[in-house]
């Protein structure tokens, strides 16, 4: 049997995006394939592992396809100086930095297996993970702060019509219904990164019905489109922008905006949005107050999570969604973004070190 390596921290990433260290191809020399759109993550997680080593933590990087038991993976990557190295033998850790959110049964079973022992602790809070993973659940937990949200009953014309009617009633009774336009937003109930988000008009549903007929396996929610292109200004310029606040250990540790490109309502970087870090004093005080109220309701003071907002054209702040696994990458053309992203990784590693010491003390 191959030697088992015990690690203080194990990063487990989505196996569809990263390559297992068990891959024997000489062309695979890092977790993220050279030349792919994900290649930049080699730098990100290389830095992450380096910070772990500098903090005295033994750490490795594995994929969800490597999972073989509670806290166990059959192979993993490590960093030697600046070179990625394949370790084709099993590893184990009781502290998992989890970076995968499965939607299909196989992936869900692997995640359940990884955390099937109470001794195996995810870095991300499981309750928050489950809440934020489901946009309908998120709305039902925080309706006072959120945009009206209705689940699509089924992917048929009649199902879409009934769900749109239910949404219209919910929107009409909203205290600030004037914030919402006639368009409807349909988004993947369990999606992220601005993927599978569509805008349509109630009286012109055919393009959406065409999508529903092709994407029968996807569950969707509906929301009224919020007019927000004149709601927030930066550098004396109005633009469609969302605002992200990052919490760690009960406090906001970072904040930034993502500004949508011209003609686009989706602000995600994957959609061409521009990320700009801003200090809290440059954000609306009412938004900060509302965000802290949500954080108090969630009551997860020792967790890492983000809260995303938009400001309507009438000045009202709306909670969009939460996330327990914010992206750690950076735009290489913007030095400030690299500095801030590395700062967040440093804070995460500091917290990992604290948790490692706590686990040792409990043994």
Secondary structure, 3 states (H helix, E strand, C coil): CCCCEECCEEEEECCCCCCCCCCCCCCCCCCCCCCCCCCCHHHHHHHHHHHHHHCCCCEEEEEHHHEEECCEECCEEEEECCEEEEECCCEECCEEEEECCCCCHHHHHHHHHHCCCCCCEECCCHHHHHHHHCHHHHHHHCCCCECCEEECCCCCHHHHHHHHHHHHHHHHCCCCHHHEEEEEEEEECCCCCCCCEEEEECCECHHHHHHHHHCCCCCEEEEEEECCCCCCEECCEECCEEEEEEEECCEEEEEEEEECCCCCCCCCHHHCCEEEECCHHHCCHHHHHHHHHHHHHHCCCCCEEEEEEEECCCCCEEEEEEECCCCCCCCCCCHHHHHHHHHHHHHHHHHHHHHHHHHHHHC
